[in-house]
Amino acid sequence: MHNHDFELLTPRLKLRVFKKTDLTALFNIFTEPGIAKYYPTTTTPDKARTIRSIEHSQRHWEEYGYTKWAVILRESNQLIGR
């Protein structure tokens, strides 16, 4: 089992496993105009898919010890990507 509290810090950024509390911010990123071209899919992002994405990242961390990280701007603690 891998520690969900693990964080990797740089002077500007914090990288960590996604949390369910990231739902709204991640959904807003997924639905930002122009972002869809970087997430090729045939379905429109919705909150249920965003929750599944977060859960998938958490499971992947648990099973394999690596995942797509949440990228947090340290000065504001704002989720800015993955």
Legacy VTK file of the C-alpha trace (Angstrom):
# vtk DataFile Version 3.0
C-alpha trace
ASCII
DATASET POLYDATA
POINTS 82 float
0.000 0.000 0.000
1.338 3.426 -0.955
0.996 6.549 1.153
-1.731 8.844 -0.232
-0.217 11.727 1.741
3.055 11.607 -0.229
3.895 14.911 -1.900
6.661 15.978 -4.229
7.545 19.651 -3.814
9.287 22.132 -6.082
9.718 25.838 -5.322
6.434 26.600 -7.166
4.495 23.339 -7.330
3.230 20.461 -5.237
2.543 17.099 -6.881
0.311 14.623 -5.084
-2.266 11.902 -5.567
-5.693 13.247 -6.522
-8.258 13.530 -3.733
-12.034 13.445 -4.004
-12.013 17.087 -2.873
-10.348 17.887 -6.229
-13.591 17.069 -8.048
-14.831 20.598 -8.775
-11.422 22.011 -9.718
-10.585 19.043 -11.980
-14.030 19.143 -13.597
-13.513 22.862 -14.284
-10.167 22.078 -15.926
-11.687 19.304 -18.055
-14.487 21.609 -19.247
-12.321 24.679 -19.867
-12.676 25.788 -23.511
-9.728 24.576 -25.573
-8.627 21.899 -23.096
-10.647 19.098 -24.719
-8.140 18.803 -27.574
-5.594 17.521 -25.023
-8.007 14.879 -23.683
-9.136 13.030 -26.795
-12.402 11.293 -26.050
-15.743 10.792 -27.712
-17.740 11.710 -24.608
-18.383 15.054 -22.968
-16.738 15.485 -19.553
-19.151 15.310 -16.647
-18.757 15.046 -12.895
-19.300 11.267 -12.868
-16.432 10.788 -15.359
-14.277 13.181 -13.342
-14.910 11.158 -10.163
-13.965 7.986 -12.055
-10.759 9.670 -13.228
-9.848 10.577 -9.636
-10.662 7.062 -8.411
-8.641 5.541 -11.250
-5.623 7.655 -10.292
-5.965 6.579 -6.655
-6.244 2.876 -7.599
-3.288 3.136 -9.951
-1.181 4.642 -7.147
-2.251 1.834 -4.804
-1.575 -0.950 -7.307
1.510 0.264 -9.165
3.090 3.031 -7.085
2.749 5.692 -9.769
-0.105 7.694 -11.240
-1.072 10.954 -12.897
-0.410 13.536 -10.202
-2.492 16.489 -9.164
-0.436 19.621 -9.873
-0.982 22.273 -7.215
0.302 25.851 -7.313
1.882 26.150 -3.867
1.331 29.882 -3.324
-2.455 29.574 -3.707
-2.962 25.828 -3.100
-4.914 25.800 -6.401
-5.188 22.692 -8.569
-3.850 23.738 -11.978
-3.587 20.438 -13.838
-2.365 16.889 -13.874
LINES 1 83
82 0 1 2 3 4 5 6 7 8 9 10 11 12 13 14 15 16 17 18 19 20 21 22 23 24 25 26 27 28 29 30 31 32 33 34 35 36 37 38 39 40 41 42 43 44 45 46 47 48 49 50 51 52 53 54 55 56 57 58 59 60 61 62 63 64 65 66 67 68 69 70 71 72 73 74 75 76 77 78 79 80 81
